[in-house]
Amino acid sequence: MKKQKVAVLGCGLWGRNIVRNFFNLEVLDTVCDLDDENLQKVQEQYNGVKTTKNFDDVLNNNEITSVCVVTPSHTHFNMVKKVLEAGKNVYVEKPISTSAHEAEELKKLAEDKGLILMVGHLLLYHPAVNRLKMLVDEGVLGDIVYAQSDRLNVNYFKNDRSVMWDLAPHDVSMMSYVIGKEPKQVISAVGCSSEKNEIMDITHLSIEFEGGVIGQITDSWITPMKHVRFLVRGTKATAILDDTLQENKLQVFDNKKDGTITDIHIDYLEIEPLKLECQHFIACCEKGTKARSDGDNGFSVVRILEEAEKIMLGENKLKSLDQRNFALSRAKQ
């Protein structure tokens, strides 16, 4: 079992959390970022961790076995491809790409090289989400007929694409994982830009899953009061997971009675999901086993979101957005 040495590409707001977790797991070797201030903070907080502004330093370092890519979504494809071609395992933040074709290419490349490719679908490692999945698998809710995920918050640092690409990967991956069914097609997709451009900051998706299960997803960057709730409706009972609550996040309600079901155990350990996700990545790299959120999972999510964006924007606006992001990507290479 080979000891892992991890490099993290990108040390912004979210990247700092990943750096902290890999350092605590005693596998962090190098942090790469273009911002001098970010690298200075790493040097001050994490003794012994190397820093660089040069991506090639990571690619050419044979001691580095695995790389975590935490950069803007439009850069994911090129960076992940280069890391895989260098023979290193990859953990890439969601989405794996903003193109299903690119996601499939990365998946195949990792498979051909026998490398781990894991996507940061964080909620697949959330203890409450996993407890809910167990309840579904045990038949507590009956046959699943409907699921709804609402993820509403304020984001002052809007992503380069849209709120759908920023947040909906969590919703689609979580929904599919919990109900145990793959998404088949997008029924409808609408969005709104409060700034009157192609960058949607509110989106509503309706998705059909295997077996006829319908999933509804709403995401927002402009909601002042945070609202993060996941509902799963079965033929017997309905579960609600409210991730804004400090306790009793997961509750189950009998469909035919008023009130929660009290004769089932829904306890779970409160462990930071990101810590569990980072641990899972290291374990997969050491054992050579597929990740829970592997390349297939990443491709499945991107395929649905790409379909939704085409419905939402139309071909002409989508081409304009693709050209803009391609130019951004080229400028940062």
C-alpha positions in Angstrom: 0.0 0.0 0.0 1.7 3.1 -1.3 1.8 6.2 1.0 0.0 9.0 -0.7 1.5 12.5 -1.3 -1.2 15.0 -2.3 -0.9 18.3 -4.1 -3.8 20.8 -4.1 -4.4 23.1 -7.1 -6.2 26.2 -6.0 -6.3 27.6 -2.5 -9.3 30.0 -2.6 -12.3 30.0 -0.2 -13.1 26.3 -0.7 -9.6 25.1 -1.5 -8.5 26.2 2.0 -10.8 23.7 3.6 -9.4 20.9 1.4 -5.9 21.9 2.2 -6.7 21.8 5.9 -8.2 18.3 5.7 -5.4 16.8 3.7 -2.8 18.4 6.0 -4.6 16.9 9.0 -4.6 13.5 7.3 -0.8 13.9 7.0 -0.7 13.5 3.2 -0.4 17.1 2.0 2.8 17.8 0.1 2.3 20.8 -2.1 -0.2 23.7 -2.7 -0.2 25.4 -6.1 -2.0 28.7 -6.5 -1.5 31.9 -8.6 -2.1 34.2 -5.7 0.9 35.1 -3.5 -1.3 36.0 -0.5 -2.9 32.5 -0.6 0.4 30.8 -0.7 1.7 33.0 2.1 -1.1 31.9 4.3 -0.3 28.2 3.5 3.3 28.8 4.5 2.3 30.4 7.8 -0.3 27.8 8.8 1.1 24.5 7.5 4.6 23.7 8.5 6.6 21.7 5.9 4.1 22.1 3.1 5.7 23.2 -0.2 4.1 26.0 -2.3 4.4 26.9 -6.0 2.8 29.1 -8.6 3.8 26.7 -11.4 1.4 23.9 -12.3 4.4 22.1 -14.0 6.1 21.8 -10.7 3.3 19.5 -9.6 3.1 17.5 -12.9 6.8 16.9 -12.9 7.2 15.9 -9.3 7.3 12.1 -9.3 6.8 12.0 -5.5 3.4 13.5 -5.8 0.9 10.6 -6.3 -2.4 12.4 -6.2 -3.7 15.8 -7.1 -6.8 17.7 -5.9 -8.1 20.2 -8.5 -10.0 23.1 -6.8 -10.0 25.7 -9.7 -12.9 27.3 -11.6 -15.1 24.8 -13.4 -14.1 26.0 -16.9 -10.5 24.9 -16.2 -11.3 21.4 -14.9 -11.0 19.5 -18.1 -7.6 20.7 -19.2 -6.1 20.5 -15.7 -7.5 17.1 -14.9 -6.4 15.7 -18.3 -2.8 16.9 -17.7 -2.7 15.4 -14.3 -4.0 12.0 -15.5 -1.6 12.0 -18.4 1.2 12.6 -15.8 0.1 9.3 -14.1 -1.4 10.8 -11.0 -4.7 10.1 -9.3 -7.2 13.0 -9.3 -9.9 14.4 -7.0 -11.6 17.2 -8.8 -14.2 19.6 -7.4 -17.6 19.4 -8.9 -18.4 19.6 -11.7 -15.9 17.3 -13.4 -16.4 19.4 -16.5 -19.2 21.5 -18.0 -19.3 19.2 -21.1 -20.5 15.6 -21.1 -18.1 14.8 -23.9 -15.2 16.1 -21.9 -16.4 14.2 -18.7 -16.5 11.0 -20.7 -13.0 11.5 -22.1 -11.6 12.1 -18.6 -13.4 9.0 -17.3 -12.0 6.8 -20.1 -8.5 8.3 -19.7 -8.5 7.4 -16.0 -9.8 3.9 -16.7 -7.2 3.3 -19.4 -4.3 4.4 -17.1 -5.7 2.5 -14.1 -5.9 5.7 -12.0 -8.5 7.0 -9.5 -10.7 9.7 -10.7 -13.0 11.1 -8.0 -15.5 14.0 -8.2 -16.2 16.3 -5.2 -19.9 15.4 -4.9 -19.6 16.2 -1.2 -23.1 15.2 -0.1 -22.5 11.5 -0.9 -20.2 11.6 2.1 -22.6 13.5 4.4 -23.6 11.3 7.5 -27.2 12.4 7.4 -27.5 11.8 3.7 -26.1 8.3 4.1 -28.5 7.6 7.0 -31.4 8.7 4.7 -30.1 6.3 2.0 -30.1 3.5 4.5 -33.8 4.3 5.4 -34.6 4.2 1.7 -32.7 0.9 1.1 -34.4 -0.6 4.2 -37.9 0.2 2.7 -38.9 2.5 5.5 -40.3 5.0 3.1 -41.8 2.4 0.7 -41.4 2.8 -3.0 -39.9 6.2 -3.9 -42.1 8.3 -6.1 -40.7 11.8 -5.7 -37.7 13.8 -4.5 -37.1 17.5 -4.1 -33.9 19.4 -3.3 -33.8 23.2 -2.6 -30.5 24.9 -2.2 -30.9 28.6 -1.7 -28.3 31.1 -0.4 -26.5 34.3 -1.3 -23.2 34.2 -3.2 -21.3 37.4 -3.7 -18.5 35.6 -5.6 -20.6 34.1 -8.5 -19.2 31.3 -10.5 -18.1 31.7 -14.1 -21.1 29.7 -15.5 -24.3 29.7 -13.4 -25.8 28.7 -10.1 -26.9 25.4 -11.7 -23.2 24.4 -12.4 -22.2 25.6 -8.9 -24.9 23.9 -6.8 -27.0 21.4 -8.8 -24.1 18.8 -9.0 -24.7 18.4 -5.3 -28.5 18.0 -5.8 -28.4 15.6 -8.8 -25.7 13.4 -7.4 -27.3 13.3 -3.9 -30.8 12.5 -5.3 -29.5 9.7 -7.5 -27.4 8.2 -4.7 -30.2 8.3 -2.1 -33.0 6.9 -4.2 -30.6 4.4 -6.0 -31.7 5.4 -9.5 -29.9 7.0 -12.4 -31.3 10.2 -14.0 -32.8 9.5 -17.4 -33.8 12.9 -18.9 -34.6 16.5 -18.2 -38.3 17.2 -18.3 -38.0 21.0 -17.9 -35.4 23.6 -17.1 -35.9 27.3 -16.5 -33.6 30.0 -15.1 -33.5 33.7 -14.2 -30.6 36.1 -14.3 -31.1 39.0 -11.9 -28.4 40.9 -13.8 -30.0 40.2 -17.2 -27.3 38.1 -18.8 -26.6 34.4 -19.5 -25.3 33.7 -16.0 -28.4 32.4 -14.3 -28.6 32.9 -10.5 -31.9 31.1 -10.0 -32.6 27.8 -11.7 -35.4 25.2 -11.5 -35.0 21.7 -12.9 -37.4 18.8 -13.3 -35.7 15.4 -13.9 -37.1 12.0 -14.6 -35.2 9.1 -12.9 -35.3 5.4 -13.6 -38.6 3.8 -12.6 -40.5 7.0 -13.3 -39.3 8.9 -10.1 -39.6 12.6 -10.6 -37.0 15.0 -9.1 -37.4 18.7 -8.6 -34.3 20.9 -8.0 -34.2 24.6 -7.2 -30.9 26.5 -6.7 -30.3 30.2 -6.0 -27.4 32.6 -5.4 -29.6 35.5 -4.4 -31.7 34.3 -1.5 -30.9 36.3 1.7 -32.1 33.5 4.1 -30.3 30.2 3.6 -32.5 27.3 2.8 -31.1 23.8 2.3 -33.7 21.1 2.3 -34.0 17.6 0.7 -37.4 15.8 0.6 -37.9 12.2 -0.4 -41.5 10.9 -0.8 -42.3 7.2 -0.7 -45.5 5.3 -0.8 -45.3 4.8 3.0 -43.5 7.8 4.4 -41.8 11.1 3.6 -38.3 12.1 4.8 -37.0 15.6 5.1 -33.4 16.5 5.6 -32.8 20.1 6.6 -29.1 20.9 6.6 -29.5 24.3 8.1 -30.6 22.9 11.5 -28.1 22.2 14.2 -29.9 19.1 15.4 -32.7 16.8 14.3 -31.7 17.5 10.7 -33.4 14.3 9.4 -37.0 13.5 10.2 -39.4 10.9 8.8 -43.2 11.4 8.6 -45.9 8.8 8.1 -47.9 9.7 5.0 -51.2 8.8 6.7 -50.6 10.3 10.1 -49.9 13.7 11.4 -46.4 13.9 13.0 -43.0 12.3 12.8 -42.4 8.5 13.1 -40.9 7.9 16.5 -40.3 4.1 16.4 -37.4 4.2 14.0 -33.8 5.1 14.8 -32.4 7.9 12.6 -29.3 8.7 14.6 -25.9 9.3 12.9 -22.5 10.5 13.8 -21.9 14.2 13.2 -18.6 14.2 11.2 -17.4 16.8 8.8 -18.4 15.5 5.3 -15.3 17.0 3.7 -13.1 15.1 6.1 -14.9 11.8 5.2 -14.6 12.7 1.5 -10.8 13.3 1.7 -10.4 10.1 3.7 -12.3 8.2 1.1 -10.1 9.6 -1.7 -6.9 8.5 0.1 -8.3 5.1 0.9 -9.3 4.6 -2.8 -5.8 5.7 -4.0 -4.1 3.3 -1.5 -6.3 0.3 -2.2 -6.9 1.0 -5.9 -10.7 0.9 -5.5 -13.3 3.0 -7.3 -14.5 6.1 -5.5 -18.2 6.4 -4.5 -18.3 9.6 -6.7 -16.2 8.2 -9.5 -15.9 9.3 -13.2 -19.1 7.5 -14.1 -21.0 9.5 -11.4 -19.4 12.7 -12.6 -20.4 12.0 -16.2 -24.0 11.1 -15.3 -24.4 14.5 -13.5 -22.8 16.6 -16.2 -24.9 14.9 -18.9 -28.1 16.0 -17.2 -26.9 19.5 -16.4 -25.6 20.0 -20.0 -29.1 18.9 -21.3 -30.7 21.3 -18.8 -28.6 24.2 -19.9 -29.4 23.7 -23.6 -33.1 23.8 -22.7 -32.6 26.8 -20.5 -30.5 29.0 -22.7 -30.9 27.7 -26.3 -28.1 26.9 -28.7 -27.1 30.5 -29.6 -26.7 31.8 -26.0 -25.0 28.6 -25.0 -22.4 28.9 -27.8 -21.7 32.5 -26.7 -21.1 31.3 -23.1 -18.9 28.4 -24.3 -16.8 30.8 -26.3 -16.4 33.1 -23.3 -15.4 30.3 -21.0 -13.0 28.9 -23.6 -11.3 32.3 -23.8 -11.0 32.5 -20.0 -9.6 29.0 -19.8 -6.9 29.8 -22.5 -6.0 33.0 -20.8 -5.2 31.2 -17.5 -3.1 28.4 -19.1 
